[in-house]
């Protein structure tokens, strides 16, 4: 099986390096770079999701998805569209229904930041604005109870914005387990990579990872 790791907005594939450094047997690990797979297309959610779906569909083996934030939303979207393709799911700091008011505030703040100061792992100011605008109406909350694969919901203990969504996901997805990672905010893979790695390893023991 393949283990696919999907980063969040403002991160890239290398954002998983510290977490994966605590894990062995990485031959079947894949860290997707979202900006690379959209191949210079307009940076919006639909284009990113279509490229992500195509990438996953081209993997012949069953896949285990592990996504953070935007990566988690993409993973959630994909498993709902392709339930038989996904063997397991890890969602980190992920929303099932976009908080519109919060996203509007974020976009307003982004617009105030000068372009020359705004370039994060390849994402520029307009990338952030376009992606967030295109995600405003995403809502998977009425579909998540159809997910049947083993699922792990993770949230940083300091990530107050996503705690309620994490609990909601765990309550509505069959066989889901909820964990809060200590010493971590939203970007768990960077804030506490070792703590995250240990929980992922424990979860993947179900699939003969070790």
Secondary structure, DSSP 8 states (H G I E B T S, - for coil): -EEEEE--TT--GGGGHHHHTT----TTEEEE-HHHHTTT---SHHHHHHHHHHHHHT--S-EEEEEETHHHHHHHHHHHH-TTTEEEEEEES--SB--HHHHHHHHHHHHHS-GGG-EETTEEHHHHHHHHHHHTT-B-TTTGGG--SEEEEEEETT-HHHHHHHHHHHHHSTTEEEEEETT--S-HHHHSHHHHHHHHHHHHGGGT--
